[in-house]
C-alpha cells in the first residue's frame, strides 16, 4: 500500500534498515508472474465457482494475447476447453498462431463461444453486434483491471429489466 511504501522510504532514509528493500507490488516482474501464473488459477476457479459450469468441451474465446491472454488461453485449454484467440496486433496474432491457437476476428469467434474472456485493456472489445450474435447463456468475463472492454451500458440498457442476479457479480 502507499502508506507502507512511505514508511519504508522513511526508514531507509533514516538508515534504520539492515539492508535495502523494494516494493514487489510495483515490480514489472511481479506483474508478469501474477498475470502468467496467478490468473491461470483464478480464471477457471472463478468460472466454475460463480457459474457452476463445466469448462471441458466448451469453446472459449480469449480476446488478447499479452502475458495475461496467454495465461487465460493455457488455463482454459488445461480445463478442457477448445480455445480461439482474437488479437488485433499482427505480431501478437502471429505469436498465438505459432503457439498453436486458432486465431480469428471477434465478429466470427463470438458466434461459436460458450465462454468469452477479455484480456486486452482496449475499449469496446465486446459490443452490441457481438452480443446479438452470441449463443444463449454465453459466459462473458473480463480479466483486466478496467471495465471498458465489455459494453456494460448496452447490456444495462437492453437487458437490465430481465437481468437476474445469480450470485454477487454474476448476472444472467
TAWONOR-V800526 format. One line per field, one symbol per residue. phi: phi as a letter, one per 40 degrees, with the letter a starting at -180 (. if undefined). psi: psi as a letter, one per 20 degrees, with the letter a starting at -180 (. if undefined). burial: + if it has 16 or more other ideal C-beta (glycine too) atoms within 10 Angstrom, else -. A space follows every 50 residues. Layout:
BEGIN
phi = ???
psi = ???
burial = ???
END
This chain:
BEGIN
phi = .cccccccccccccfcccacbacccbcccccccdccbccdcccccccccc bgcccdgccbbbchbcdccccccccccccgccbbbbaccdccccdccccg ccbacddcccccccbbbcabgccfcbbdccdcbcccgccbabcccbbccb ccccccccbdcccbccadgbbb
psi = rhgggggggghghjkiqhrqrqohhjphggggggghgghhghghgggghh ijpphpirpppooplaggggggggghghijqpppppphphghggggghij qpprqhhghhhiphpppplhjrqlhoaghghiiqqpkpppqpiriqkihp nhgggghiihhjppogrpjoq.
burial = ---------------------------------++---++--++--+--- +---+--++++++++++++++++++++-+-+-+++++----++-++---- +-++-+--++-++++++++++---++---++--+---+++++++----++ +--++--------------+--
END
